[in-house]
Amino acid sequence: MKKTLFLIFALMLLVHFPAKAQEDVSFTNPADGAVLSGTLLMPKDVENPPVVLMVTGSGQQNRDEEILGHKPFKVIAEYLAERGIASLRYDDRGYGKSTGSLDGVTTETFKQDALAGVEYLKSIGKFSKVGVLGHSEGGTIAFLIAADGKADFIVSMAGGAVQGKETILTQNYNALKMQGITSEQAGEIVDAVEDVFNKIIASPIDEPMSETLQKIAAESENPEIAQTLAMQLGSDANGKWFKYFLALDPSEAISKITCPVMAINGTKDFQVDCEENLDSIKKKLHESPKNLIKSYEGLNHLFQHCTTGFPMEYATIKEDIAEEVLSDISNWIKSL
């Protein structure tokens, strides 16, 4: 009897969790020779499966996009593999097992890293379609790659679809409102911040951020705001990235996309406002029955069920990523 039960349990495992093959691989960004190391996860016994290159959000992250104990990219990759979809996730440049300088990098640098990954997957010749799945800044990069016609499909998870400046201004406005500040007062503060941001955007991108902010503070009508931002943003290490991000507006790129697009956000996303960004995508993206633009009620920036959506809540949540999101991504890719 025990042997029979064990056999039934083993068969259930085979049904629900098909075998998969994992391989450590690397590819090179020809622009500067950075070598990106990652994990290629293949579903076994599936001929020519679709594959997604997974692109992380801002800040250095490993191939699992690990944050505060959560490993969303690993969870997504394993879920997809169990359903016949391959994936390649990689450590960001200069992090984990990947090489590459971070000196003067911008979103464009990370886009070129991702493009190298797309070309690597195409060179293997084992996949029916090569797509990009990006989260946050990685979702914006997915839009940019699709606009260049380099992907067969993309999944943008909380990808910024408005100018970077607007994303941060919305974050600031919402944060002020949640602190009990009136709409009028919050609007005045955000207007002053926007004035500083506009001056940062107009400054030479190669000028150290500390110098840029010192000049702005000396000339500003709101020196307190400029000085506060100087303390928060005065690091020269990522100054060029921040200037590029403030100016970057993906909306024009989104209007050029012709491949199938899945673009999703959580309604409690504090970092990339759901309504603001999905509305922009709906206005700019060409109409196609293959596109899926969807919001998820009660999910945060990491697509977890949450209470507030604030980043400080991430570590208290046990869920890595909502099951409904995983299911929708898998079903959408398989429908293409």
Order of alpha helices (4+ residues) and beta strands (2+ residues): alpha-beta-beta-beta-alpha-beta-alpha-beta-alpha-beta-alpha-alpha-alpha-alpha-alpha-alpha-beta-alpha-beta-alpha
